[in-house]
C-alpha cells in the first residue's frame, strides 16, 4: 500500500509539473502577402519587423503589378493578404468574392514624379520637354496603376493652355516601351535605356535617389494614388493576415512607409 501511494504521488507531481511547464511554441506559419511592386522596399522592412514580433511566422512576399496580383488571386493563388496600388484592383477582387467588402482599408498614398538618368542625355528639364522630338520615354502599361495614373496626368496637362491639346498625343509618340510594373520603369531609366519615365515619389526616396534626376509634377496635374489592403477571404491564416493588416496601419508600420516616401494615412 505505501508503494502504491508513492506511485500515485509521483504521478500527481508529474501532472502538476506538466501543467506548469512552458507552453509549446506556436506552429510555424507562412503568411503570403501579395503586394504592389512599388511597396517592395517598405513592405520588406515591415515584414521583418512583423516576423520579429510574431514568433513562428514567416512573411513571404509576391511583389508585382497590382493587376497581375489580382489576376493571380482570382485564379486561386494561395494569398493571405492583398495590398494594391489602386482601388480598382481591390474592387475587382471584392466583386469576384475573393475579398470581403468592408475589410479593405487605405494604408498609404503616393504621387507621381518624372525621372531622368543622372546624366540626362535627353536634356529634359521640364514637363514640356517630354514632348520634344526624339525623346525616349518609358511608362508602365495602362493596366498597371502607375501607368493609368500617368495617362491621367498627361490628359490633365493637355487641358491646360501652357501645354495645349497636342501635349498628350505628342508625348505618347515618344514612348518606346510600356512596362509591366513601376520597378521596371525605374530600372530602364537608371540603366540609361530611356531618357525619362514616370514613377512614384516613393521609388526615388532612398536607393535610387542618387541615380536619377526628378521633375516634380504640380498638384493640379498630379494623381494621388490610394493604396488599399485587405485579408483575402479564403486565407488559411485569417487571424495572422488580419494582424499583418493591423500592423501596417499601426504607427510602426506607418513610420516605415513614410521613411520610404509614401504619404501615411493612419496615425
N, C-alpha and C positions, 0 to 999 in steps of 0.2 A: 504493500500500500504506500509506504513512504516513497518508494521508487516511482510509483505511478503518479503521485502528487508532484514529484520533482519534474517528471516529464511534462505534465500539464503546465507547471510554472515556466519551464523553458519555452514551451510553445507560446504561452501568453507574452513572454518577454520578446520573442522573435516577432510576434504580430505587432506589438507596440513599436518595436524598432522599425518595422517596415512602414507603419503609418507615419512615423516621424521622419522618414528619410527624405532626401531632396527629390522634388518632383522630376519626372523624366523630361528630358529635353524635347521641345516640340519637333514634330516630324518635319523633315526638310520640305520646303515649298519653293517651287519656281513660279514666279509671277511674270506672265508675258504681257509686256506693255508695248502696244503699237502706237508710235508717236511720230508726228510730222518731222521731216528731215531738219527743219530749222531749230528743233529742240535738242539736237544731238548733244551738244556740249553741256547745256544746262541740265538736261534730264540724266545724263551720265553721272554728273555730280550728285544730283538729288537721289538717284538710285543707290549710290554708295552710302549716302547718309541714311537712307531708309533701311538698308541692309544692316547697318550698324545698330540701329535701334529696334530691329525686328530679327532677333537671332533665329537662324534656321531658314530664313527667306533669302532667295537669290532672285534679283530682278533681271530678267532677260529682255532686252530691247530689240524691237524691229523698227528701224528708222527708214522712212521712205516718204514719197509724196502722199499727202492725205488721201487723195483719190485712189491710189494703189492700195493703201492700207484698208480703206473702207471696202474695196472690192474683195480683198483677201478675207476680211471678216465675214462678209456676206456669203462667201464661198465655203465658209466653215473653218477657217484657220483658227487655231486654239489661242485666242486672245482673251486677256482678263481685263485690260484697261485700254481705252482708245483716247488719244489726245490729238485733236485735229487743229490745223491752222486756219480753218474756216468753219462756219456753222452749217454750210450746205452739206458737207460730207457727214457730219454728225446727224443732221436731219434725215439724210438718206438711210442711215442705219436705224434711226428711230422709226421711220416709215416701214422699213422691212422687218421690224420687230427684234433686231439684234441689240438695241439699246432701249431701255425703258424711258419713256418720255418723263421729264421732270428730274431725272437723275443727273443730267448733264449740268455742268457749271462752268462759267467762264473763269479761267485762271490766269490769263495773261493777254496782253495786247502787243501789237508790233506795228511798225510803219516802214514804208519803202524808202530806198535810197539808191541813187545811181552810182555805180563804181567804175573806175578805170584802172588799168595796170599802173603801178607806181611810175613807170617811165612815160606813161600817157602818149603812146605813139600816134593816137588819133587826134591829139591836140584838143581834147574835149574839156572845155572849161565852164560850160553852161548847159542847161537843158536844151536850148536851141541848137546846140552843136550836134545833138543826136540825129538831126535831120540833114547833116552835111553829107554830100555825095561820097560814097566810098567807105563810110564808117562800117565796121563790123560789129554788130550788136547781137548779144545773146540774151534771150528771155526764157523763162520757164514756159512750158506748154500751157495753153489756156485752161486745160483741165486741172492743172495744179493751182492751189490757192494763190501763190505769189504771181503766177502767170496771169490769172484772171484779174488780180489787183493791178498789175502793170498795164493791162489794156484799159482798165478803168481810168488810170492816171492819164494815159495818152488821150483818151476820149475827153476827159475834163479839160486838158490843156488845149485841145482843138477848138473848144468853145470860147477860149479867151482871145481877145484881139491881138495880144502880143505874140501869139503862136499861129493863129489862123486855122481854118478848117482843113488845110492841107498838112498840118503837122503830123497827125497820127498816121495817115497813109504813107507819108514820106518816110517817117521813122521806121515803119514796119517793113518798108522795102530794104532797109539796111540789116534786117535780121538774118543772120547766117545759120542759126540753129535754135530750135525750141527744145529745152531740156526737160527731163522727167522730174526734177526737183531743184530746189533753190541751191543746194550744195554743189550741184553740177554747174550751175551758172557761175557761182563764186569760183570754182576750180578753173573754169575756162578763162576767166578774166585774170586770175592770179598767175596762170601759166602763160599769159600773153597770147592766147588763142582768140581773143576778142578784144576790141577796142573799148567796149563798155558793156555793162549788164545792169539789170535791176534786181536787187536782193532786199532783204530786211536789214534794218539797222542792227539787229542782234547778230547778224552774220559777220559784221565787221567790228564788233565791240572789243574783241580780245585777240585771238591768234592771228586773224587776217588784217588787223588794223595797220600794221606796218608794211603790208604787201599791196595795198590799193589806195587810191585817192577816192574821195567821195564827194558827190554833188548833192546837196540837200534838195528835197522836193518840198515846196511850201505847203502848209497845212491845207490851203484851199484846193490844191491839186492832189494831195496825198490820199492814201487809203489807210485807215486804222484797222488792222486785222484783229479780230477777236478769236481767241483760242478756247474752245470748249473741251472738257474732259469728262469722261463717264466710265463707270464699270460696264463691261459687256454682259449682257443678260445671262448668257449660258456659261459664265465663268465657273470653273471648278474651284476657284479660290475667292468666292464672293466677298468674304469678310476681309481678307487681305487686300483685295482690289479696292474696296472702299477705304481702307486705311491708307492706301497709297494716294488716292484722290484727296483725302483729308490732309495728308502730309504736304502735297503740292500746294494746297490752299493755305497752309499754315504760314506763320511768319518766317519760319526757317526756309520753307520752300520758296516763298515769295522773294526772300533776300537773295537766293541763288539766281532766280530768274532775272531779278533786277541787275545783278552783277554781270550777267551775260547780255545786257542791253534790252531786255524786254520791259514793257510797261506793266508793272504789277497791278493787280486789281483787288486783292483781298488783304486787308490789314486788320 
